[in-house]
Amino acid sequence: MPTHVAIIGGGLSGLSAAFHLSRRFPSTLITIIEKHTNLGGWAQSDRIQVKDEHGRPSSVLLESGPRTLRPNANSVLELVHLLGLKDSLVLTPRSAAAARKRFLYIYGTKGLTPLPSSVATLISSPLRSLFLRAGLRDTFIGRRHRAGDESVDSFLSRHFGEDFALTLGSALVHGIYAADSRKLSVRAAFPTLCEAEKRGRGRVIAGSFLSSPTAANEYDLGDMKSVMDGISVYSFRDGLSTIANALQAHLASKPNVRLLLGTGVSRLSIGDDVEVTTSTGEQIRPTHVVSALPLPQLQALLPPSSLPHLDANPSSSVTVANFVFPASSRFHPEGFGYLIPRPRAGYGTAENPGILGTVFDSCSLAAQDTPCTPPIKVTMMLGGPYGRADMAESTLLRHLGLHLGGVRLPEVLHSRMQHHRDCIPTFTPGHVERMGELRRVLREGPWKGRLEVIGAGVGGVSVGDCVEAGRNVGTDW
């Protein structure tokens, strides 16, 4: 059993690790080291006050990172239950427009193109022929790929055709990874597609209807499954920072947990003992270490060539633009929002100045804001494979109006733009194998299992992936 665990990085992965380790080892000292003064990583929520067109004050919640969660991540639902956050939930049912209606903006067409959500909507969809061709190709031509990894674009092109991979695949990857689907590993980013291909003997659609074995992990969920019955996505009245704030409060109340905020790490080494040197010069000698840092940041703390593959993947930088409009100015369709596929001519063209997609926050998260007549919230995402998009607000709003069919936008009540550098790792093909080798070296090399490496750059970028990875830390200790 460890006597002292140092956790480097206070994002959701590190906080989840600290929470579960403190429960599993109540007599073990746990030290969390975070270079910023706030915890939660990219999940940051801010409540602001704005005045509407009549001068009346309104309270608005803005997110600069992830904004909604899906109820299929049991590790997150477990935290909601154990931390007592159920009463602060904001739920979006599957029957809501935000769950049923999603759009694409395809250059060369006017306005938004609805994505079909049922057989009935597929029949009348302008994307009908694209989906039908894709289904026929997978059914009659689909074949299993030879052993090895490939890009998302390659996988989708093989099974569903190049048009489908460009129109749907690249847009989906923009929305989740802010990345180029031609460079993203399908095994790492969408393992369920590979599993369906295997079950369907080369046919993804057929394989998706066949059941797959599920892990037997047990979670302390209370009544969360019934709470989430019929729910598409959820958040909290005060945003996703609610989870990080609740974890921080819980950990701060534990006598065996030490929080070092505003403190970086300058060196991590292994000899007879593990040694962590902080930016203040303090030397900490824990028995075990958890790194929840981005992998390149971890590499900078270690002696050269200590661990393999820490710099193998690039990362996407994203600019997030939040806009608040008057409540009376509904100018976009009801729905979750829209994504924009990769330009046919490539990312270096003027066809798209760098916009990845837009979320209609008010359709799913209006309960976070002033009741009765909450303002309209819209969030636009830029950058990723386009590079940094330093776009003037007026230019961005002009493109938003164009995407919505040439509508005239109302006056903006509040706006802000935040640039998140290297916020989402891009898993290039071979990532799963590389991480397997990294784990083997950590287990068999000089560290002998005393260092665990987790975080978005290792096992998945979603909130659920990060919380699950933290939950699983130290199961062999």
C-alpha positions as CSV (number, residue, x, y, z in Angstrom):
1,M,0.0,0.0,0.0
2,P,1.4,3.5,-0.8
3,T,2.1,5.8,2.1
4,H,2.3,9.0,0.1
5,V,0.9,9.7,-3.4
6,A,1.8,12.9,-5.3
7,I,-0.6,13.8,-8.1
8,I,0.8,16.3,-10.6
9,G,-2.0,18.2,-12.4
10,G,-5.3,19.3,-11.0
11,G,-7.6,18.9,-14.0
12,L,-10.5,16.4,-13.9
13,S,-8.2,13.4,-14.3
14,G,-6.0,14.4,-11.3
15,L,-9.0,15.4,-9.2
16,S,-10.8,12.1,-9.9
17,A,-7.6,10.2,-9.0
18,A,-7.3,12.1,-5.8
19,F,-10.9,11.5,-4.9
20,H,-10.8,7.7,-5.4
21,L,-7.4,7.2,-3.9
22,S,-8.4,9.1,-0.8
23,R,-11.4,6.7,-0.5
24,R,-9.4,3.6,-1.2
25,F,-6.4,4.5,1.0
26,P,-7.8,6.7,3.8
27,S,-4.5,6.7,5.7
28,T,-2.3,7.5,2.7
29,L,-1.1,11.1,2.3
30,I,-2.2,12.5,-1.0
31,T,-0.5,15.7,-2.3
32,I,-2.1,17.4,-5.4
33,I,0.2,19.8,-7.2
34,E,-1.3,22.3,-9.6
35,K,0.5,25.2,-11.2
36,H,-2.7,27.3,-11.6
37,T,-4.6,28.7,-8.7
38,N,-7.8,27.1,-9.8
39,L,-8.6,23.4,-10.4
40,G,-10.6,21.7,-13.2
41,G,-8.3,22.1,-16.2
42,W,-10.1,23.1,-19.3
43,A,-13.6,22.8,-17.6
44,Q,-14.1,26.4,-16.6
45,S,-17.5,28.1,-16.0
46,D,-18.1,31.8,-15.5
47,R,-21.3,33.5,-14.4
48,I,-21.7,37.0,-15.7
49,Q,-24.2,39.8,-15.4
50,V,-25.6,41.5,-18.6
51,K,-28.3,44.0,-19.3
52,D,-30.9,43.2,-21.9
53,E,-32.2,45.6,-24.6
54,H,-34.5,47.1,-21.9
55,G,-31.7,47.6,-19.4
56,R,-32.9,44.7,-17.2
57,P,-30.1,42.6,-15.6
58,S,-29.7,39.0,-16.6
59,S,-27.5,36.3,-15.1
60,V,-25.7,34.2,-17.8
61,L,-23.5,31.2,-17.4
62,L,-20.7,30.9,-20.0
63,E,-18.4,27.8,-20.6
64,S,-15.0,28.1,-22.1
65,G,-14.4,24.3,-22.3
66,P,-16.8,21.3,-22.3
67,R,-20.4,22.2,-21.7
68,T,-22.5,19.1,-21.7
69,L,-22.1,15.5,-20.6
70,R,-23.7,12.3,-21.9
71,P,-25.3,9.9,-19.3
72,N,-23.4,6.9,-20.6
73,A,-20.3,7.7,-18.5
74,N,-20.9,5.9,-15.2
75,S,-17.7,7.3,-13.7
76,V,-19.2,10.8,-13.9
77,L,-22.6,9.8,-12.7
78,E,-20.9,8.1,-9.7
79,L,-19.3,11.5,-8.8
80,V,-22.6,13.3,-9.1
81,H,-24.1,10.8,-6.7
82,L,-21.2,10.6,-4.2
83,L,-20.7,14.4,-4.1
84,G,-24.4,15.1,-3.8
85,L,-24.8,17.1,-7.0
86,K,-28.1,15.7,-8.2
87,D,-30.2,18.8,-7.2
88,S,-28.0,21.1,-9.3
89,L,-28.5,19.1,-12.5
90,V,-29.7,20.6,-15.8
91,L,-31.2,17.9,-17.9
92,T,-32.0,17.8,-21.6
93,P,-34.4,15.0,-22.6
94,R,-34.1,13.0,-25.8
95,S,-37.4,14.5,-26.9
96,A,-36.0,18.1,-26.8
97,A,-35.0,19.9,-30.0
98,A,-31.4,20.1,-28.8
99,A,-31.3,16.3,-28.7
100,R,-33.2,15.6,-32.0
101,K,-31.9,18.4,-34.3
102,R,-28.3,18.8,-35.3
103,F,-27.0,20.5,-38.4
104,L,-24.1,20.9,-40.8
105,Y,-23.1,24.0,-42.6
106,I,-21.9,22.8,-46.1
107,Y,-20.1,25.5,-48.2
108,G,-22.0,26.0,-51.4
109,T,-25.4,25.6,-49.8
110,K,-27.6,28.3,-48.3
111,G,-28.2,27.9,-44.6
112,L,-27.9,24.9,-42.4
113,T,-28.5,21.3,-43.5
114,P,-30.3,19.2,-40.9
115,L,-28.9,15.8,-40.1
116,P,-31.5,13.0,-40.2
117,S,-32.4,11.6,-36.8
118,S,-34.9,8.9,-37.9
119,V,-35.9,6.9,-41.0
120,A,-38.7,9.5,-41.6
121,T,-36.4,12.4,-41.6
122,L,-33.9,10.5,-43.7
123,I,-36.4,10.1,-46.5
124,S,-36.8,13.8,-46.9
125,S,-33.3,14.8,-46.0
126,P,-31.0,16.5,-48.6
127,L,-28.4,14.1,-47.3
128,R,-30.5,11.1,-48.2
129,S,-28.5,9.9,-51.2
130,L,-25.2,10.3,-49.2
131,F,-26.5,8.1,-46.4
132,L,-28.0,5.5,-48.7
133,R,-24.9,5.1,-50.7
134,A,-22.9,4.8,-47.5
135,G,-25.1,2.1,-46.2
136,L,-25.1,0.1,-49.4
137,R,-21.3,0.4,-49.7
138,D,-20.7,-0.9,-46.1
139,T,-23.3,-3.7,-46.6
140,F,-22.1,-5.0,-49.9
141,I,-18.5,-3.9,-50.2
142,G,-17.3,-3.5,-46.7
143,R,-14.4,-5.7,-45.7
144,R,-12.2,-6.0,-42.6
145,H,-9.0,-4.0,-42.7
146,R,-5.8,-5.8,-42.3
147,A,-4.1,-5.7,-38.9
148,G,-3.0,-2.3,-37.8
149,D,-4.3,1.1,-37.2
150,E,-5.6,3.7,-39.7
151,S,-7.0,7.2,-39.8
152,V,-10.7,8.0,-39.2
153,D,-10.9,9.3,-42.7
154,S,-9.4,6.1,-44.1
155,F,-11.7,3.9,-42.1
156,L,-14.9,5.8,-43.1
157,S,-13.8,6.1,-46.7
158,R,-13.3,2.4,-46.9
159,H,-16.7,1.5,-45.4
160,F,-18.9,4.4,-46.4
161,G,-17.2,6.3,-49.2
162,E,-15.0,9.4,-49.5
163,D,-18.0,11.8,-49.7
164,F,-19.4,10.4,-46.4
165,A,-15.9,10.6,-44.8
166,L,-15.5,14.2,-45.8
167,T,-19.0,15.5,-45.1
168,L,-19.9,13.6,-41.9
169,G,-16.6,12.2,-40.7
170,S,-14.5,15.4,-40.8
171,A,-17.3,17.5,-39.3
172,L,-17.7,15.0,-36.4
173,V,-13.9,15.1,-35.8
174,H,-14.0,18.9,-35.8
175,G,-16.6,18.9,-33.1
176,I,-14.9,16.4,-30.8
177,Y,-11.2,16.7,-31.4
178,A,-10.8,19.9,-33.4
179,A,-8.5,17.9,-35.6
180,D,-8.0,16.7,-39.2
181,S,-9.8,13.3,-39.6
182,R,-7.0,12.2,-42.0
183,K,-4.5,12.4,-39.1
184,L,-6.6,10.9,-36.2
185,S,-6.4,7.3,-35.2
186,V,-9.7,5.4,-35.5
187,R,-8.7,2.8,-32.9
188,A,-7.9,5.5,-30.3
189,A,-10.7,8.0,-31.1
190,F,-13.6,5.7,-32.1
191,P,-12.8,2.2,-30.8
192,T,-16.5,1.3,-31.1
193,L,-16.3,1.5,-34.9
194,C,-13.4,-1.0,-34.9
195,E,-15.3,-3.3,-32.6
196,A,-18.4,-3.1,-34.8
197,E,-16.3,-3.9,-37.8
198,K,-14.9,-6.9,-36.1
199,R,-18.3,-8.2,-34.9
200,G,-19.8,-7.6,-38.3
201,R,-17.0,-9.4,-40.1
202,G,-16.1,-6.3,-42.0
203,R,-19.5,-4.6,-42.0
204,V,-19.8,-1.8,-39.5
205,I,-23.6,-1.3,-39.7
206,A,-24.3,-5.0,-39.2
207,G,-21.8,-5.2,-36.3
208,S,-23.4,-2.3,-34.5
209,F,-26.5,-4.3,-34.1
210,L,-24.7,-7.2,-32.5
211,S,-24.1,-7.1,-28.7
212,S,-20.6,-6.8,-27.3
213,P,-19.3,-7.9,-23.9
214,T,-19.3,-5.1,-21.3
215,A,-16.9,-4.6,-18.5
216,A,-18.1,-5.8,-15.1
217,N,-17.0,-2.6,-13.3
218,E,-19.3,-1.7,-10.4
219,Y,-20.2,1.9,-9.7
220,D,-21.9,3.5,-6.7
221,L,-24.7,5.2,-8.7
222,G,-27.6,5.5,-6.2
223,D,-30.6,6.4,-8.3
224,M,-28.7,8.1,-11.0
225,K,-29.7,5.6,-13.7
226,S,-33.4,6.4,-13.1
227,V,-32.6,10.1,-13.0
228,M,-30.9,9.8,-16.4
229,D,-33.6,7.7,-18.0
230,G,-34.6,9.4,-21.3
231,I,-31.9,12.1,-21.0
232,S,-29.8,13.0,-23.9
233,V,-27.2,15.3,-22.3
234,Y,-26.9,17.1,-18.9
235,S,-24.9,19.8,-17.1
236,F,-25.3,21.8,-13.9
237,R,-26.9,25.1,-13.0
238,D,-23.4,26.6,-12.5
239,G,-21.8,24.7,-15.3
240,L,-19.2,21.9,-15.5
241,S,-17.0,23.7,-13.0
242,T,-19.5,22.3,-10.5
243,I,-17.7,19.0,-10.5
244,A,-14.3,20.4,-10.0
245,N,-15.5,22.8,-7.3
246,A,-17.2,19.9,-5.4
247,L,-14.2,17.7,-5.7
248,Q,-11.9,20.5,-4.4
249,A,-14.2,21.1,-1.4
250,H,-14.4,17.4,-0.7
251,L,-10.7,16.9,-0.9
252,A,-9.9,20.0,1.2
253,S,-12.0,18.6,4.0
254,K,-9.9,15.4,4.2
255,P,-7.0,15.4,6.7
256,N,-4.9,13.1,4.5
257,V,-5.1,15.4,1.4
258,R,-2.8,18.4,0.8
259,L,-3.5,20.9,-2.0
260,L,-0.6,22.8,-3.5
261,L,-2.2,25.4,-5.8
262,G,-0.2,27.9,-7.8
263,T,2.7,25.5,-7.5
264,G,4.4,23.9,-10.5
265,V,6.8,21.0,-10.8
266,S,10.2,21.6,-12.2
267,R,11.6,18.0,-12.0
268,L,10.5,14.4,-11.5
269,S,13.1,11.8,-11.0
270,I,13.6,8.2,-9.8
271,G,16.6,6.7,-8.0
272,D,16.4,4.8,-4.7
273,D,13.4,7.0,-4.1
274,V,10.9,9.0,-6.1
275,E,11.6,12.7,-6.0
276,V,9.3,15.6,-7.0
277,T,10.8,19.1,-7.1
278,T,8.3,21.9,-7.1
279,S,8.7,25.4,-8.6
280,T,9.1,26.8,-5.0
281,G,12.1,24.5,-4.5
282,E,10.4,22.1,-2.2
283,Q,11.4,18.4,-2.6
284,I,8.7,15.9,-2.1
285,R,9.5,12.2,-1.8
286,P,6.3,10.2,-2.3
287,T,6.2,6.5,-2.7
288,H,4.0,6.8,-5.8
289,V,3.2,9.5,-8.4
290,V,0.3,10.1,-10.7
291,S,0.9,12.4,-13.7
292,A,-2.2,14.0,-15.1
293,L,-0.2,16.4,-17.2
294,P,-0.3,16.7,-21.0
295,L,2.4,14.2,-22.1
296,P,4.8,16.8,-23.5
297,Q,4.7,18.7,-20.2
298,L,5.5,15.4,-18.4
299,Q,8.4,14.8,-20.8
300,A,9.9,18.2,-19.8
301,L,10.1,17.1,-16.2
302,L,12.0,13.9,-16.8
303,P,15.6,13.1,-17.7
304,P,16.0,12.7,-21.5
305,S,14.7,9.4,-23.0
306,S,13.2,8.3,-19.7
307,L,9.8,7.3,-21.2
308,P,8.8,6.5,-24.8
309,H,6.2,8.3,-27.0
310,L,5.5,11.3,-24.8
311,D,5.9,13.6,-27.7
312,A,4.4,11.4,-30.4
313,N,1.1,13.2,-30.8
314,P,0.4,16.9,-31.8
315,S,-2.3,18.9,-30.0
316,S,-5.0,21.2,-31.4
317,S,-5.4,24.8,-30.2
318,V,-8.9,26.1,-30.2
319,T,-10.4,29.6,-29.9
320,V,-13.8,29.7,-28.1
321,A,-16.1,32.7,-28.8
322,N,-19.1,33.2,-26.5
323,F,-21.9,35.5,-27.7
324,V,-25.0,36.7,-25.7
325,F,-27.9,38.1,-27.6
326,P,-31.3,39.6,-26.4
327,A,-33.9,37.0,-25.4
328,S,-36.4,38.4,-27.9
329,S,-34.1,37.8,-30.9
330,R,-34.4,34.1,-31.7
331,F,-32.5,34.0,-35.0
332,H,-31.3,30.4,-35.2
333,P,-33.3,27.1,-35.5
334,E,-34.0,25.0,-32.5
335,G,-31.3,22.4,-32.1
336,F,-28.0,21.6,-30.6
337,G,-25.9,23.5,-33.2
338,Y,-23.9,22.8,-36.3
339,L,-20.5,21.6,-37.5
340,I,-18.6,22.4,-40.6
341,P,-16.8,19.8,-42.7
342,R,-13.3,20.1,-44.0
343,P,-13.2,22.2,-47.1
344,R,-12.8,20.1,-50.3
345,A,-9.9,22.3,-51.4
346,G,-8.1,21.8,-48.0
347,Y,-7.6,23.8,-44.8
348,G,-5.3,26.3,-46.4
349,T,-8.0,27.8,-48.6
350,A,-10.1,30.9,-48.1
351,E,-13.4,28.9,-48.3
352,N,-13.5,28.7,-44.5
353,P,-11.6,31.2,-42.3
354,G,-11.2,28.6,-39.6
355,I,-14.6,28.0,-38.0
356,L,-15.2,24.4,-36.8
357,G,-18.7,24.7,-35.6
358,T,-21.3,26.5,-33.4
359,V,-23.3,25.4,-30.4
360,F,-26.8,26.9,-29.6
361,D,-26.3,26.8,-25.9
362,S,-29.7,28.3,-25.0
363,C,-31.5,25.3,-26.6
364,S,-30.1,22.8,-24.1
365,L,-28.8,24.9,-21.2
366,A,-31.3,27.8,-20.8
367,A,-32.0,26.7,-17.2
368,Q,-28.5,27.9,-16.3
369,D,-29.5,31.5,-16.9
370,T,-32.1,34.1,-15.7
371,P,-35.5,32.3,-15.6
372,C,-38.5,33.3,-17.7
373,T,-36.6,35.1,-20.5
374,P,-33.0,34.0,-20.5
375,P,-30.8,35.6,-23.1
376,I,-29.7,33.7,-26.2
377,K,-26.2,32.1,-25.9
378,V,-24.2,30.9,-28.8
379,T,-20.6,29.5,-28.8
380,M,-18.4,29.3,-31.8
381,M,-15.2,27.2,-32.0
382,L,-12.3,28.1,-34.3
383,G,-8.8,26.9,-35.1
384,G,-7.7,23.3,-34.8
385,P,-6.4,22.1,-38.1
386,Y,-6.8,25.6,-39.6
387,G,-4.3,27.0,-37.2
388,R,-5.0,30.0,-35.0
389,A,-7.9,32.0,-36.2
390,D,-7.4,35.7,-35.1
391,M,-10.7,36.9,-36.4
392,A,-12.4,40.2,-35.6
393,E,-15.7,39.9,-33.8
394,S,-17.5,41.6,-36.7
395,T,-16.1,39.1,-39.2
396,L,-17.0,36.2,-37.0
397,L,-20.6,37.5,-36.6
398,R,-20.8,38.0,-40.4
399,H,-19.9,34.4,-41.0
400,L,-22.5,33.3,-38.3
401,G,-25.2,35.2,-40.1
402,L,-24.1,33.6,-43.4
403,H,-24.2,30.1,-42.0
404,L,-27.7,30.7,-40.7
405,G,-28.9,31.6,-44.2
406,G,-28.0,35.3,-44.4
407,V,-30.0,36.4,-41.3
408,R,-29.5,39.8,-39.8
409,L,-28.1,39.3,-36.3
410,P,-29.2,41.4,-33.3
411,E,-26.9,43.6,-31.3
412,V,-24.6,41.6,-29.1
413,L,-25.1,42.1,-25.3
414,H,-21.8,40.4,-24.3
415,S,-19.0,38.7,-26.1
416,R,-15.6,37.2,-25.2
417,M,-13.0,35.2,-27.1
418,Q,-10.5,32.8,-25.4
419,H,-7.7,31.0,-27.0
420,H,-6.8,27.5,-25.5
421,R,-3.4,26.5,-26.7
422,D,-2.7,22.7,-27.2
423,C,-6.0,21.8,-25.4
424,I,-7.0,18.7,-27.3
425,P,-4.4,16.0,-28.2
426,T,-4.6,14.4,-31.7
427,F,-4.1,10.6,-31.4
428,T,-2.2,9.7,-34.6
429,P,-2.4,6.1,-35.9
430,G,-0.6,3.7,-33.7
431,H,-1.5,5.6,-30.5
432,V,-3.0,2.6,-28.7
433,E,0.1,0.5,-29.3
434,R,2.4,3.3,-28.2
435,M,0.4,3.8,-25.0
436,G,0.6,0.0,-24.4
437,E,4.4,0.2,-24.7
438,L,4.5,3.3,-22.3
439,R,2.5,1.3,-19.7
440,R,4.9,-1.6,-20.1
441,V,7.9,0.5,-19.5
442,L,6.3,2.2,-16.5
443,R,5.5,-1.3,-15.1
444,E,8.8,-3.1,-15.9
445,G,11.4,-0.2,-16.1
446,P,13.0,1.8,-13.3
447,W,9.6,3.1,-12.0
448,K,8.4,-0.4,-11.2
449,G,4.7,0.7,-11.2
450,R,5.3,3.7,-9.0
451,L,4.4,6.2,-11.7
452,E,1.0,6.1,-13.4
453,V,0.4,8.4,-16.4
454,I,-3.2,9.4,-17.2
455,G,-5.0,12.3,-18.8
456,A,-6.6,13.3,-22.1
457,G,-3.4,12.5,-24.0
458,V,-3.4,8.9,-22.9
459,G,-6.8,7.3,-22.9
460,G,-9.5,9.7,-24.2
461,V,-10.4,13.4,-24.3
462,S,-13.9,13.3,-23.0
463,V,-14.8,14.2,-19.4
464,G,-16.0,10.6,-18.9
465,D,-12.7,9.3,-20.2
466,C,-10.7,11.5,-17.9
467,V,-12.8,10.8,-14.8
468,E,-12.7,7.0,-15.5
469,A,-8.9,7.1,-15.9
470,G,-8.5,8.8,-12.5
471,R,-10.9,6.3,-11.0
472,N,-8.7,3.4,-12.1
473,V,-5.4,4.7,-10.8
474,G,-3.6,2.6,-8.3
475,T,-5.8,-0.5,-8.6
476,D,-2.6,-2.6,-8.5
477,W,-0.9,-0.7,-5.6
